Amino acid sequence: MNQRERRFVAEYLIDGNASAAATRAGYGGPHYPLYAHRLVRRHDIAAAIAKGEAARADNRRATADRVLLEFSKIGFADMRDFVDWGPNHFELRRPASDWQGGAVAQVVPPTNGKPGSIRLHDKHAALEILARHTGLLGTGRAHRGPTDYRQAGRDARAILLERLARLKKNGDESQSK
């Protein structure tokens, strides 16, 4: 690929518009829209576009680790890291790190003599999600029973019969009301 074709690939990755990318890359004339679509279909240019799109997708990928990290920022945030207060004073501190900044939901600066305020994300919800994930609460991974009922020492048929009986009982109760 030459320099202009590499520029075309970079411009195409911005908005996915071949005609606009060709114009920005320096292709001109009355037939450039047709030429732009030919460029997109060329094997080497298509491969470069696919590689660029894959790299962009990797940068934006939400992994389980990133999600758990964000919940950890919220769940373990401490208001004392954000605010100094006393009997007659209240002062916002600037978050010192990305770790602390990830827990902040809203900051209202001081105006007209009113003090500023800060609101953190829902700490309780974040801790509950983390506790379920780590198995500290009953429905987490660690507290799930085995999926193979032979390991649980119970016959799948017996479990099914119990569930059917429970459903029938609940159905009978709802009809009698």
N, C-alpha and C positions, 0 to 999 in steps of 0.2 A: 504494500500500500504506500502511496505517496503521502506527502504532508497534508494536502487538501482532503484526501480521503480519510485520513486519521481525524482531521478536524470535523469532517462530516459525521463520523461515528460519535465524537464527543458531543456535537450539537444534537444529534439524533437522540442521544441518551437523556437529554434535558426534557424533551416533551413528546418524543415518539412521532413527531411530524416530519416525514421525509422531505417534503417540499420546503418547509421552513428551515430545516437543517441544511438543505442544499444552498439556500439563499445565504444563510449565515456563514456557511463554509466558503463562500466565494464563487459558487456556480451561478451563472446567469444566462440570459438569453431566453428566447421564446419557448424552447423545448426543455427547460430545466426541470419542470415537474415530472415529465416522463423519465428523464435521466435520473432523477432522485429515486424513483421507484426501482429503476434498474440497479442502482447502487445498493439498495437495501437487499436485493436478491442475489447479489454477488457473493460467492462462497466465503471469501476472506473477510469481506465487510460484515456479512451476517454473523460470522463466527466472532468477530470483534465486538459486535453489538451484544450478542448472547453472553460473552464473557463479561462485558461491562454491566449488563443487567444482573448477572449472577453475583458479581461483587457488591453491587448496590443492595441486593436482597440480603446478602450475608451481613452487611452493616446494620440493617434494620431488623434483623431477626429477633423475635422475642423468644428467648429460651427459658426453660423452667428455672434455671439458675438466676437469670435476670429478674424474673417475676418474684422469686423468693427473696432476692436482695432488696427489691423495692418494698416488699411487705416488711422486711426486717428493719429498714430505715424508718418506716412509720411506726412499727410496733415497739421499737426500742428507743424512740426519740424521748428526750427529757426536756420539759419546758424550761428547766433551769439553764439549759444550753442556749436558750433564745432570749430570755428576759431576766433583767435584774429588777427586783422589787423589794420594797421595804414599807414602813409605815406611811411615809409621805412621798415615796418616789416609785416610779415605774418607767423602766427604760428598756427599749428593744435593743438586743445585740444583733449584729450581723452574723448570719450562719457562717461558721468557720470552715466548713467542708461540704463537699458534695453529699456526703452521708447525711449531714444535718439538713441541707437544703432540700433533699428529697422528701423530707417529712412535712415541709411547710405547704399548707393549702392556700393560705391567703395572708397578705400583709397589707395593713391599712396604715399609711404614714400619718404622723401627727398633723392636724390642720386646725386653724382658728383657735388655738389654745387647748384643743382636745388632744389627749395622748393618743399615740398610735396603738394599734392592736395587731395581734398575730393569731392565726388559727392553724392548728396542725390537722393533718388528716386523721381519720377515725382510728385511733390507737387500739381500741377494743376489738374492732372488726379485724384489723391486721393481725393482732395476737391470736384471735380465734382461728383464723385461717392457718397461721403457722402452727398452732397447737394441733389442729386436725391433721395437717400434713405430717407432723412429726409423731403423731400417734398419742399425744397427751390427752386428747379427747376421744370418746368412744367410737366415733366413726372414721378415725384416721387409719392410715395404712397398717400400723402395728396392731390394731385391735380387730381387724377384719379376720373372720374365721377362715379356715381352709375352704377352698372351692371344691375340693374333691371330698365328697361326703363319706367315702370309705375311710379317709384319714380322720374324720371327725368321729368315727365310731358309730355312725348312724346310716341307715339305709335310705337312699334317695326316695324310695317308694313310701316309706313311713313319713318322711318330711312332707312329701306331696300330699299324702292323705291328711296330715295335720292341717296343712294350709287350706285344703279344700273344705275341711270341717269348719275351720275358722271363718272362711268366706261364707259358707252356708249359714252359720250362726249369725254373722253380721247382717246377712241378707234377710233372715227371718226376723231379727230385731227391728230392722228398718221398715219392714212391711207391717209389723204389728203396731207401729206408732201412728 
